[in-house]
Amino acid sequence: MVEADSRALPDGWRAVCINARVTEGDSGATDVCKFEVGLPLRNGQQGDIPLMEARWLSAELANQAAQWVLAAARPGEMIAVHCIQFRRRYERLLKDEIAGARVSECRTPGIETVRFDTPMDSRR
């Protein structure tokens, strides 16, 4: 987390790297989607963004994005394509709710990694 240090908005930053296993139901093929979610601590539209609000909204919108991508998925599509579609959809939804939000590849050194249904030693 980067502490807020000015009144310029957006300001401050919190981010987490997510590793989420995705399994294709018919084939059992599996892959790990890795993405970073970054949110400002404060922005001009909402002012200060409390941690619990940021967590709840991020989770809710991730679920919406996943449902959208999976509902549109066709049998046999590569899981990597679903991961890309998910990141793009999730970022659009998140930016609509929190100005300055970002969804990208995991690239910020030293941030926490949260795993969903992945082994702790996953290097994929």
Rosetta blueprint (number, residue, H / E / L):
1 M L
2 V E
3 E L
4 A L
5 D L
6 S L
7 R L
8 A L
9 L L
10 P L
11 D E
12 G E
13 W E
14 R E
15 A E
16 V E
17 C E
18 I E
19 N E
20 A E
21 R E
22 V E
23 T E
24 E L
25 G L
26 D L
27 S L
28 G L
29 A L
30 T E
31 D E
32 V E
33 C E
34 K E
35 F E
36 E E
37 V E
38 G E
39 L E
40 P E
41 L E
42 R E
43 N E
44 G L
45 Q L
46 Q L
47 G E
48 D E
49 I L
50 P L
51 L H
52 M H
53 E H
54 A H
55 R H
56 W H
57 L H
58 S H
59 A H
60 E H
61 L H
62 A H
63 N H
64 Q H
65 A H
66 A H
67 Q H
68 W H
69 V H
70 L H
71 A H
72 A H
73 A L
74 R L
75 P L
76 G L
77 E L
78 M L
79 I H
80 A H
81 V H
82 H H
83 C H
84 I H
85 Q H
86 F H
87 R H
88 R H
89 R H
90 Y H
91 E H
92 R H
93 L H
94 L H
95 K H
96 D H
97 E H
98 I L
99 A L
100 G L
101 A L
102 R E
103 V E
104 S E
105 E L
106 C L
107 R L
108 T L
109 P L
110 G L
111 I L
112 E L
113 T E
114 V E
115 R E
116 F E
117 D L
118 T L
119 P L
120 M L
121 D L
122 S L
123 R L
124 R L
